[in-house]
């Protein structure tokens, strides 16, 4: 299957080829035909499966192909994508720009945390696609800068994160302002009951596409866990970065304070890094992300909410400095590596207090993570007795069979 077989028009096919896209991912192959028929859709898929393209491509095509669309000049706002974080909004906007570069469809991104002047100026250029976070969208609607009366396509992205971040009431207010006749798309990695109830209010006779987590996490990602005392995690992180072949990595911290602390510890060790979390200004967050993508810093330390929307090609390593207390979050995290069919490695640190989290994660992904041992900072009280054990190949940083003749050599 290729994109041409999905019925994609030539201008978008050309842009996809320029982006290096060769064939659709499962979520794209399942979703695009549904959306080109202008059917409502409920989709469940994890990070890294290509879901942004699965809705951006057909929306662009439907707008371009509309026989009633005016050529040139002022256009009404026709598509609205609501997403929980600034980073994800920016990423979606970049995707619409990339896939639509050979069309005349304009898009604009709006989000809070910055002055509104540039955003309101962009709105006066009459984009047909608007990507927005809920708070800033409602604010500019209340000020009269945005009307949703002409919306034909409504996409709610990362609905479960909307729930986690307390945006559901804002989303309901936005929905009340939408026209009854529209195409609605609902994307959520998980489907808790409040999300199911919300989807029922948005969708009408919707088709469903479900990409299960085990289809998107395990095949291309080499996963492993280190048992380590909490106070030794920073030492283990520095040891791995110094001794193994890890050119760059995203390191996940559970808290903003923890992310800042990790950066300070890495800085003392001479390892370039920067933190990205909710207390950072938008400019600081974008600079950190840009520096990481450009190779100016080696390590990006992130909290989960701030990391939504980070899309980095060929990221080789994700390191869970803290295991998440929500199992699905683990899947989102490791999905930052091994994207678009590439291989990747996910390393997790597990201390005594995180044993229950590890158990829940392994139940969700239906596999046990190989335990890397020995290592210089081992937790003597190993929590999972029947966990598969592997030794580490010090030349490659990859786990290897425990019966290998090469012994692990402790540095210094």
Sine and cosine of phi, psi and omega as CSV:
sin_phi,cos_phi,sin_psi,cos_psi,sin_omega,cos_omega
0.00,0.00,0.73,-0.68,0.12,-0.99
-0.80,-0.60,0.09,-1.00,-0.09,-1.00
-0.93,0.38,-0.52,0.85,0.03,-1.00
-0.90,0.44,-0.62,0.79,0.02,-1.00
-0.92,0.39,-0.35,0.94,0.08,-1.00
-0.99,0.16,-0.06,1.00,0.04,-1.00
1.00,0.04,0.38,0.92,-0.01,-1.00
-0.96,0.26,0.66,-0.75,-0.05,-1.00
-0.97,0.26,0.34,-0.94,-0.14,-0.99
-0.85,0.53,-0.71,0.70,-0.03,-1.00
-0.86,0.51,-0.61,0.79,0.01,-1.00
-0.97,0.23,-0.61,0.79,0.08,-1.00
-0.84,0.54,-0.67,0.75,0.02,-1.00
-0.88,0.47,-0.69,0.72,0.01,-1.00
-0.91,0.42,-0.64,0.77,0.02,-1.00
-0.89,0.45,-0.65,0.76,0.03,-1.00
-0.89,0.45,-0.64,0.77,0.02,-1.00
-0.92,0.39,-0.45,0.89,0.07,-1.00
-0.99,0.13,-0.10,0.99,0.01,-1.00
1.00,0.05,0.26,0.97,0.02,-1.00
-0.99,0.15,0.78,-0.62,0.00,-1.00
-0.94,-0.34,-0.67,0.74,0.00,-1.00
-0.58,-0.82,0.48,-0.88,-0.05,-1.00
-0.95,0.31,0.52,-0.86,0.13,-0.99
-0.97,0.23,0.20,-0.98,0.00,-1.00
-0.82,0.57,-0.67,0.75,0.00,-1.00
-0.92,0.39,-0.57,0.82,0.03,-1.00
-0.95,0.33,-0.70,0.72,-0.01,-1.00
-0.88,0.47,-0.59,0.81,-0.02,-1.00
-0.99,0.16,-0.57,0.82,-0.15,-0.99
-1.00,0.04,-0.65,0.76,-0.14,-0.99
-0.85,0.53,-0.73,0.68,0.01,-1.00
-0.87,0.49,-0.60,0.80,0.03,-1.00
-0.89,0.46,-0.71,0.70,-0.07,-1.00
-0.96,0.28,-0.51,0.86,0.08,-1.00
-0.92,0.39,-0.43,0.90,0.08,-1.00
-1.00,0.10,0.02,1.00,0.03,-1.00
0.89,0.45,0.58,0.82,0.11,-0.99
-1.00,0.00,0.50,-0.86,0.15,-0.99
-0.93,0.37,0.46,-0.89,-0.09,-1.00
-0.62,-0.79,0.72,-0.70,0.22,-0.98
-0.93,-0.38,0.84,-0.54,-0.07,-1.00
-0.78,-0.63,0.68,-0.74,0.08,-1.00
-0.86,-0.51,0.89,-0.46,-0.03,-1.00
-0.42,-0.91,0.54,-0.84,-0.02,-1.00
-0.99,0.12,0.23,-0.97,0.10,-1.00
-0.84,0.53,0.62,-0.78,0.08,-1.00
1.00,-0.01,0.09,1.00,-0.02,-1.00
-1.00,-0.09,-0.08,1.00,0.02,-1.00
1.00,0.00,0.47,0.88,-0.09,-1.00
-0.95,0.32,-0.48,0.88,0.02,-1.00
-0.87,0.50,-0.72,0.70,0.04,-1.00
-0.91,0.42,-0.49,0.87,-0.05,-1.00
-0.91,0.41,-0.43,0.90,0.09,-1.00
-0.96,-0.30,-0.48,0.88,-0.03,-1.00
-0.92,0.39,-0.68,0.73,-0.04,-1.00
-0.88,0.48,-0.80,0.60,-0.02,-1.00
-0.92,0.38,-0.52,0.85,0.05,-1.00
-0.90,0.43,-0.73,0.69,0.05,-1.00
-0.84,0.54,-0.71,0.70,-0.04,-1.00
-0.91,0.42,-0.67,0.74,0.00,-1.00
-0.90,0.44,-0.61,0.79,0.02,-1.00
-0.93,0.38,-0.74,0.67,-0.02,-1.00
-0.89,0.45,-0.60,0.80,-0.11,-0.99
-1.00,0.08,-0.06,1.00,-0.04,-1.00
-0.93,0.37,0.87,-0.49,-0.05,-1.00
-0.93,0.36,-0.34,0.94,0.00,-1.00
-1.00,0.02,-0.06,1.00,-0.05,-1.00
-0.96,0.29,0.71,-0.70,0.05,-1.00
-0.96,0.27,0.65,-0.76,0.04,-1.00
-1.00,0.04,0.92,-0.40,0.01,-1.00
0.97,0.23,0.12,-0.99,0.04,-1.00
0.96,0.29,-0.33,-0.94,-0.09,-1.00
-0.96,0.30,0.74,-0.67,0.00,-1.00
-0.85,-0.52,0.54,-0.84,0.10,-1.00
-0.97,0.24,0.33,-0.94,0.10,-1.00
-0.97,0.24,0.88,-0.47,-0.17,-0.99
-0.91,-0.40,-0.43,0.90,-0.04,-1.00
-0.77,-0.64,0.71,-0.71,0.03,-1.00
-0.80,-0.60,0.83,-0.55,0.08,-1.00
-0.91,-0.41,0.87,-0.50,0.01,-1.00
-0.95,-0.31,0.78,-0.62,-0.10,-0.99
-0.62,-0.79,0.43,-0.90,-0.21,-0.98
-0.98,0.22,-0.47,0.88,-0.14,-0.99
-0.83,-0.56,0.37,-0.93,0.02,-1.00
-0.89,0.46,-0.69,0.72,-0.04,-1.00
-0.88,0.47,-0.68,0.73,0.00,-1.00
-0.93,0.37,-0.62,0.79,0.06,-1.00
-0.87,0.49,-0.70,0.72,0.02,-1.00
-0.89,0.46,-0.69,0.73,0.00,-1.00
-0.88,0.47,-0.69,0.72,0.00,-1.00
-0.89,0.45,-0.66,0.75,0.05,-1.00
-0.87,0.50,-0.67,0.74,0.05,-1.00
-0.89,0.46,-0.60,0.80,0.02,-1.00
-0.92,0.39,-0.70,0.71,0.05,-1.00
-0.87,0.50,-0.65,0.76,0.03,-1.00
-0.89,0.45,-0.68,0.73,-0.03,-1.00
-0.92,0.40,-0.76,0.65,-0.05,-1.00
-0.95,0.32,-0.42,0.91,-0.04,-1.00
-0.97,-0.22,0.29,0.96,-0.11,-0.99
-0.90,0.43,-0.41,0.91,0.02,-1.00
-0.98,-0.22,0.29,0.96,0.15,-0.99
-0.89,-0.46,0.05,-1.00,0.03,-1.00
-0.96,-0.29,0.37,0.93,-0.01,-1.00
-0.99,0.13,0.85,-0.53,0.00,-1.00
-0.99,-0.11,0.57,-0.82,0.09,-1.00
-0.78,-0.63,0.39,-0.92,0.05,-1.00
-0.66,-0.75,0.59,-0.81,0.02,-1.00
-0.92,-0.40,0.74,-0.68,0.08,-1.00
-0.77,-0.63,0.60,-0.80,0.00,-1.00
-0.35,-0.93,0.31,-0.95,-0.01,-1.00
-0.99,0.12,0.00,-1.00,0.04,-1.00
1.00,0.05,-0.06,1.00,0.05,-1.00
-0.70,-0.72,0.28,-0.96,0.07,-1.00
-0.90,0.44,0.52,-0.86,-0.15,-0.99
-1.00,0.05,-0.13,0.99,-0.14,-0.99
-0.82,0.57,-0.78,0.62,-0.01,-1.00
-0.89,0.46,-0.56,0.83,-0.02,-1.00
-0.95,0.31,-0.67,0.74,0.03,-1.00
-0.93,0.38,-0.56,0.83,0.09,-1.00
-0.89,0.45,-0.66,0.75,0.02,-1.00
-0.90,0.43,-0.60,0.80,0.02,-1.00
-0.90,0.43,-0.50,0.87,0.01,-1.00
-0.95,0.30,-0.18,0.98,0.10,-0.99
-1.00,0.03,0.11,0.99,0.15,-0.99
0.85,0.53,0.91,0.42,0.10,-0.99
-0.94,0.35,0.43,-0.90,0.08,-1.00
-1.00,-0.06,-0.32,0.95,0.00,-1.00
-0.83,-0.56,0.77,-0.64,0.02,-1.00
-0.84,-0.55,0.81,-0.59,0.08,-1.00
-0.94,-0.35,0.80,-0.60,-0.19,-0.98
-0.55,-0.83,0.50,-0.86,0.25,-0.97
-1.00,0.02,0.46,-0.89,-0.19,-0.98
-0.87,0.49,-0.71,0.71,-0.09,-1.00
-0.89,0.46,-0.76,0.64,-0.01,-1.00
-0.92,0.40,-0.59,0.81,0.04,-1.00
-0.87,0.49,-0.76,0.65,0.01,-1.00
-0.89,0.45,-0.63,0.78,0.01,-1.00
-0.87,0.50,-0.75,0.66,-0.04,-1.00
-0.96,0.29,-0.46,0.89,0.14,-0.99
-0.91,0.42,-0.71,0.71,-0.01,-1.00
-0.90,0.44,-0.50,0.87,0.02,-1.00
-0.99,0.12,-0.11,0.99,0.04,-1.00
1.00,0.02,0.15,0.99,0.01,-1.00
-0.98,0.18,-0.39,0.92,-0.10,-1.00
-0.76,-0.65,0.75,-0.66,0.16,-0.99
-0.86,-0.50,0.67,-0.74,0.01,-1.00
-0.98,-0.20,0.23,0.97,-0.13,-0.99
-0.92,0.40,-0.40,0.92,-0.04,-1.00
-0.97,-0.23,0.14,0.99,-0.05,-1.00
-0.90,0.44,0.79,-0.61,0.07,-1.00
-0.95,-0.32,-0.38,0.92,-0.05,-1.00
-0.75,-0.66,0.85,-0.52,0.00,-1.00
-0.84,-0.54,0.81,-0.58,-0.01,-1.00
-0.84,-0.54,0.83,-0.56,0.14,-0.99
-0.96,-0.26,0.93,-0.36,-0.08,-1.00
-0.97,-0.26,0.58,-0.81,0.01,-1.00
0.82,0.57,0.78,0.62,-0.08,-1.00
-0.87,0.48,-0.58,0.81,-0.01,-1.00
-0.91,0.42,-0.57,0.82,0.06,-1.00
-0.94,0.34,-0.53,0.85,0.11,-0.99
-0.85,0.53,-0.68,0.74,0.02,-1.00
-0.90,0.43,-0.74,0.68,-0.02,-1.00
-0.86,0.51,-0.59,0.81,-0.10,-1.00
-1.00,-0.05,0.06,1.00,0.07,-1.00
0.98,0.20,0.42,0.91,-0.06,-1.00
-1.00,-0.09,-0.01,1.00,-0.14,-0.99
-0.87,0.49,-0.65,0.76,0.00,-1.00
-0.91,0.42,-0.61,0.79,0.08,-1.00
-0.89,0.46,-0.67,0.75,0.00,-1.00
-0.89,0.46,-0.66,0.75,0.02,-1.00
-0.89,0.45,-0.59,0.81,0.05,-1.00
-0.91,0.41,-0.64,0.77,0.04,-1.00
-0.90,0.44,-0.69,0.72,-0.04,-1.00
-0.87,0.49,-0.59,0.81,-0.01,-1.00
-0.90,0.44,-0.36,0.93,-0.02,-1.00
-1.00,-0.03,-0.08,1.00,-0.05,-1.00
-0.99,0.11,0.48,-0.88,0.10,-0.99
-0.90,0.44,0.50,-0.86,0.03,-1.00
-0.90,0.43,-0.65,0.76,-0.02,-1.00
-1.00,0.02,0.95,-0.30,-0.01,-1.00
-0.28,-0.96,0.25,-0.97,0.17,-0.99
-0.99,-0.15,0.76,-0.65,-0.06,-1.00
-0.86,-0.51,0.65,-0.76,0.01,-1.00
-0.81,-0.58,0.68,-0.73,-0.11,-0.99
-0.75,-0.66,0.92,-0.39,-0.02,-1.00
-0.91,-0.42,0.76,-0.65,0.04,-1.00
-0.45,-0.89,0.73,-0.69,0.00,-1.00
-0.94,0.33,-0.55,0.83,0.04,-1.00
-0.81,-0.59,0.30,-0.95,-0.09,-1.00
-0.79,-0.62,0.90,0.43,0.12,-0.99
-0.91,0.42,0.29,-0.96,-0.11,-0.99
-0.83,0.56,-0.69,0.73,0.02,-1.00
-0.87,0.49,-0.52,0.86,0.03,-1.00
-0.95,0.31,-0.64,0.76,0.05,-1.00
-0.88,0.47,-0.67,0.74,0.01,-1.00
-0.91,0.42,-0.63,0.78,0.03,-1.00
-0.91,0.42,-0.67,0.74,-0.02,-1.00
-0.87,0.48,-0.56,0.83,0.01,-1.00
-0.90,0.43,-0.45,0.89,0.01,-1.00
-0.99,0.12,-0.30,0.95,-0.07,-1.00
-0.99,-0.13,-0.65,0.76,-0.21,-0.98
-0.98,-0.18,0.45,-0.89,0.05,-1.00
-0.73,-0.69,0.87,-0.49,0.00,-1.00
0.76,0.65,0.74,0.67,-0.10,-0.99
-0.98,0.21,0.54,-0.84,0.20,-0.98
-1.00,0.03,0.41,-0.91,-0.07,-1.00
-0.88,-0.48,0.65,-0.76,0.11,-0.99
-0.76,-0.65,0.83,-0.56,-0.01,-1.00
-0.81,-0.59,0.86,-0.50,0.12,-0.99
-0.96,-0.30,0.94,-0.33,-0.13,-0.99
-0.94,0.35,0.53,-0.85,-0.05,-1.00
-0.83,0.56,-0.63,0.78,-0.06,-1.00
-0.93,0.38,-0.29,0.96,0.06,-1.00
-0.99,0.17,-0.27,0.96,-0.16,-0.99
-0.88,-0.47,-0.05,1.00,-0.09,-1.00
-0.92,-0.39,-0.65,0.76,-0.32,-0.95
-1.00,-0.03,-0.52,0.85,-0.24,-0.97
-0.90,0.44,-0.70,0.72,-0.12,-0.99
-0.97,-0.26,-0.06,1.00,-0.10,-0.99
-0.93,-0.36,0.83,-0.55,0.03,-1.00
-0.99,0.11,0.95,-0.31,-0.09,-1.00
-0.97,-0.26,0.60,-0.80,0.04,-1.00
-0.40,-0.92,0.24,-0.97,-0.02,-1.00
-0.69,-0.72,0.60,-0.80,0.11,-0.99
-0.92,-0.38,0.81,-0.58,0.14,-0.99
-1.00,0.08,0.81,-0.59,-0.16,-0.99
-0.45,-0.89,0.57,-0.82,0.10,-0.99
-0.92,0.39,0.54,-0.84,-0.08,-1.00
-0.82,0.57,-0.68,0.73,-0.07,-1.00
-0.95,0.31,-0.20,0.98,-0.01,-1.00
-0.98,-0.19,0.01,1.00,-0.07,-1.00
-0.88,0.48,-0.69,0.72,-0.02,-1.00
-0.89,0.46,-0.65,0.76,0.03,-1.00
-0.90,0.44,-0.64,0.77,0.03,-1.00
-0.92,0.40,-0.67,0.75,0.02,-1.00
-0.87,0.50,-0.74,0.67,0.00,-1.00
-0.89,0.46,-0.66,0.75,0.03,-1.00
-0.85,0.53,-0.73,0.68,-0.02,-1.00
-0.90,0.43,-0.68,0.73,-0.03,-1.00
-0.92,0.38,-0.52,0.85,0.00,-1.00
-0.99,0.14,-0.61,0.79,-0.17,-0.99
-0.99,-0.11,-0.40,0.92,-0.06,-1.00
-0.96,-0.27,0.25,-0.97,-0.05,-1.00
-1.00,0.09,0.96,0.27,-0.01,-1.00
-0.89,-0.45,1.00,-0.08,-0.06,-1.00
-0.93,0.36,-0.56,0.83,0.03,-1.00
-0.34,-0.94,0.39,-0.92,-0.03,-1.00
-0.33,-0.94,0.47,-0.88,0.26,-0.97
-1.00,-0.09,0.80,-0.60,0.02,-1.00
-0.95,-0.31,0.82,-0.57,-0.05,-1.00
-0.99,-0.14,0.78,-0.63,0.09,-1.00
-0.91,-0.41,0.54,-0.84,-0.01,-1.00
-0.97,0.26,-0.43,0.90,-0.09,-1.00
-0.77,-0.64,0.35,-0.94,0.06,-1.00
-0.91,0.42,-0.69,0.72,0.03,-1.00
-0.87,0.49,-0.67,0.74,0.02,-1.00
-0.89,0.46,-0.63,0.78,0.02,-1.00
-0.89,0.46,-0.70,0.72,0.02,-1.00
-0.89,0.46,-0.64,0.77,-0.01,-1.00
-0.91,0.42,-0.66,0.75,0.02,-1.00
-0.88,0.48,-0.68,0.73,0.01,-1.00
-0.87,0.50,-0.68,0.74,0.02,-1.00
-0.89,0.46,-0.66,0.75,0.00,-1.00
-0.92,0.39,-0.64,0.77,0.04,-1.00
-0.93,0.38,-0.62,0.79,0.02,-1.00
-0.88,0.48,-0.68,0.74,0.03,-1.00
-0.89,0.45,-0.47,0.88,0.02,-1.00
-1.00,0.05,0.02,1.00,0.01,-1.00
0.98,0.18,0.38,0.92,-0.01,-1.00
-0.95,-0.31,0.86,-0.50,-0.07,-1.00
-0.95,0.32,0.75,-0.67,-0.04,-1.00
-0.39,-0.92,0.20,-0.98,0.07,-1.00
-0.45,-0.89,0.50,-0.87,-0.01,-1.00
-0.98,-0.20,0.54,-0.84,0.07,-1.00
-0.74,-0.68,0.90,-0.43,-0.01,-1.00
-0.38,-0.92,0.02,-1.00,-0.16,-0.99
-0.91,0.41,-0.36,0.93,0.01,-1.00
-0.99,0.12,-0.17,0.98,0.04,-1.00
-0.99,0.16,0.56,-0.83,0.08,-1.00
-0.93,0.38,0.34,-0.94,0.01,-1.00
-0.86,0.51,-0.66,0.76,0.00,-1.00
-0.89,0.46,-0.66,0.75,0.00,-1.00
-0.92,0.40,-0.63,0.78,0.00,-1.00
-0.92,0.40,-0.69,0.72,0.00,-1.00
-0.92,0.39,-0.58,0.82,0.04,-1.00
-0.91,0.41,-0.69,0.73,0.02,-1.00
-0.87,0.49,-0.70,0.72,-0.01,-1.00
-0.91,0.41,-0.67,0.75,0.02,-1.00
-0.90,0.43,-0.69,0.73,0.02,-1.00
-0.88,0.47,-0.61,0.79,0.01,-1.00
-0.93,0.36,-0.72,0.70,0.00,-1.00
-0.89,0.46,-0.58,0.82,-0.03,-1.00
-0.99,0.13,-0.12,0.99,-0.02,-1.00
0.99,0.11,0.19,0.98,0.01,-1.00
-0.97,0.26,-0.44,0.90,0.16,-0.99
-0.82,-0.58,0.46,-0.89,-0.11,-0.99
-1.00,-0.01,-0.56,0.83,-0.12,-0.99
-0.81,-0.59,0.74,-0.68,0.14,-0.99
-0.94,-0.33,0.86,-0.50,0.00,-1.00
-0.98,-0.20,0.83,-0.56,-0.18,-0.98
-0.70,-0.71,0.52,-0.86,0.26,-0.97
-1.00,-0.01,0.26,-0.97,-0.15,-0.99
-0.91,0.43,-0.73,0.68,-0.05,-1.00
-0.91,0.41,-0.66,0.75,0.01,-1.00
-0.92,0.40,-0.47,0.88,-0.07,-1.00
-0.98,0.19,-0.25,0.97,0.04,-1.00
-0.87,0.49,0.79,-0.61,-0.01,-1.00
0.99,-0.14,-0.16,0.99,0.09,-1.00
-0.94,0.33,0.88,-0.48,-0.03,-1.00
-0.78,-0.62,0.97,-0.24,-0.10,-0.99
-0.82,-0.58,0.85,-0.53,0.01,-1.00
-0.93,0.36,0.63,-0.78,0.15,-0.99
0.86,0.51,0.60,0.80,0.13,-0.99
-0.97,0.26,0.86,-0.51,-0.14,-0.99
-1.00,0.08,-0.50,0.87,-0.14,-0.99
-0.69,-0.72,0.67,-0.74,0.26,-0.96
-0.86,-0.51,0.73,-0.68,-0.01,-1.00
-0.85,-0.52,0.87,-0.50,0.07,-1.00
-1.00,0.05,1.00,-0.02,0.05,-1.00
-0.88,0.48,-0.67,0.75,0.14,-0.99
-0.89,-0.47,0.74,-0.67,0.11,-0.99
-0.95,0.32,0.64,-0.77,0.02,-1.00
-0.96,0.27,0.50,-0.87,0.03,-1.00
-1.00,0.05,-0.05,1.00,0.13,-0.99
-0.91,-0.41,0.87,-0.49,-0.15,-0.99
-0.86,0.50,-0.64,0.77,-0.03,-1.00
-0.88,0.47,-0.45,0.89,0.03,-1.00
-0.89,0.45,-0.57,0.82,0.05,-1.00
-0.85,0.53,-0.68,0.73,0.00,-1.00
-0.90,0.44,-0.67,0.74,0.05,-1.00
-0.88,0.48,-0.70,0.71,-0.05,-1.00
-0.87,0.49,-0.81,0.59,-0.10,-0.99
-0.95,0.32,-0.29,0.96,0.08,-1.00
-0.93,0.38,-0.16,0.99,0.08,-1.00
-0.94,0.35,-0.41,0.91,0.10,-1.00
-0.95,-0.32,0.23,-0.97,-0.02,-1.00
0.91,0.42,0.54,0.84,-0.06,-1.00
-1.00,0.10,0.51,-0.86,0.09,-1.00
0.80,0.61,0.65,0.76,0.08,-1.00
1.00,0.06,-0.10,1.00,0.01,-1.00
-0.97,0.23,0.31,-0.95,0.06,-1.00
-1.00,0.04,0.32,-0.95,0.02,-1.00
-0.29,-0.96,0.12,-0.99,-0.01,-1.00
-0.74,-0.68,0.72,-0.70,0.05,-1.00
-0.88,-0.48,0.87,-0.50,-0.01,-1.00
-0.92,-0.38,0.74,-0.68,0.01,-1.00
-0.85,-0.53,0.65,-0.76,0.14,-0.99
-0.98,-0.18,0.69,-0.72,-0.03,-1.00
-0.75,-0.66,0.89,-0.45,0.07,-1.00
-0.98,-0.17,-0.02,-1.00,-0.10,-1.00
-0.84,0.54,-0.66,0.75,-0.06,-1.00
-0.96,0.29,-0.24,0.97,-0.08,-1.00
-0.98,-0.17,0.11,0.99,-0.06,-1.00
-0.86,0.51,-0.67,0.74,0.00,-1.00
-0.91,0.42,-0.60,0.80,0.04,-1.00
-0.89,0.47,-0.68,0.73,0.01,-1.00
-0.87,0.49,-0.68,0.73,0.01,-1.00
-0.87,0.49,-0.70,0.71,0.00,-1.00
-0.90,0.43,-0.64,0.77,0.02,-1.00
-0.89,0.46,-0.72,0.70,-0.03,-1.00
-0.91,0.42,-0.54,0.84,0.08,-1.00
-0.93,0.37,-0.64,0.77,-0.01,-1.00
-0.91,0.41,-0.73,0.69,-0.06,-1.00
-1.00,0.05,-0.05,1.00,0.08,-1.00
0.86,0.51,0.65,0.76,0.12,-0.99
-0.34,-0.94,0.39,-0.92,0.07,-1.00
-0.99,-0.15,0.69,-0.73,-0.02,-1.00
-0.97,0.24,0.76,-0.65,0.07,-1.00
-0.86,0.51,0.69,-0.73,0.00,-1.00
-1.00,-0.05,0.82,-0.58,0.03,-1.00
-1.00,0.02,0.89,-0.46,0.07,-1.00
-0.35,-0.94,0.42,-0.91,-0.06,1.00
-0.97,0.23,0.27,-0.96,0.16,-0.99
-0.52,-0.86,0.29,-0.96,-0.16,-0.99
-0.91,0.42,-0.25,0.97,-0.10,-0.99
-0.82,-0.58,0.61,0.79,-0.08,-1.00
-0.90,0.44,0.59,-0.80,0.19,-0.98
-0.99,0.12,0.89,-0.45,-0.07,-1.00
-0.88,0.47,-0.47,0.88,-0.02,-1.00
-1.00,-0.09,0.99,0.13,-0.08,-1.00
-0.93,0.36,0.82,-0.57,-0.19,-0.98
-0.97,0.23,-0.53,0.85,-0.09,-1.00
-0.92,-0.40,0.98,-0.21,-0.16,-0.99
-0.91,0.42,-0.54,0.84,-0.07,-1.00
-0.99,-0.15,0.25,0.97,0.02,-1.00
-0.93,0.36,0.65,-0.76,0.05,-1.00
-0.89,0.46,0.71,-0.70,-0.05,-1.00
-0.95,-0.30,0.66,-0.75,0.08,-1.00
-0.71,-0.71,0.48,-0.88,0.19,-0.98
-1.00,-0.06,0.23,-0.97,-0.09,-1.00
-0.95,-0.31,0.73,-0.69,0.09,-1.00
-0.98,0.18,0.94,-0.34,-0.10,-0.99
-0.93,0.36,-0.25,0.97,0.02,-1.00
-0.99,0.15,-0.55,0.84,-0.09,-1.00
-0.92,-0.40,-0.30,0.95,-0.07,-1.00
0.99,0.15,0.02,1.00,-0.04,-1.00
-1.00,-0.06,0.52,-0.85,0.11,-0.99
-0.89,0.45,0.53,-0.85,0.11,-0.99
-0.68,-0.73,0.22,-0.97,-0.08,-1.00
-0.86,0.50,0.64,-0.77,-0.07,-1.00
-0.90,0.44,-0.32,0.95,-0.02,-1.00
-1.00,-0.03,0.08,1.00,0.02,-1.00
-0.87,0.49,0.56,-0.83,-0.03,-1.00
-0.96,0.27,-0.43,0.90,0.00,-1.00
-0.96,0.29,0.81,-0.59,-0.03,-1.00
-1.00,-0.03,0.51,-0.86,0.06,-1.00
-0.94,0.34,0.75,-0.66,-0.04,-1.00
-0.95,-0.32,0.89,-0.45,0.03,-1.00
-0.95,0.31,0.74,-0.68,-0.05,-1.00
-0.98,0.21,0.54,-0.84,0.06,-1.00
0.69,0.72,0.00,0.00,0.00,0.00
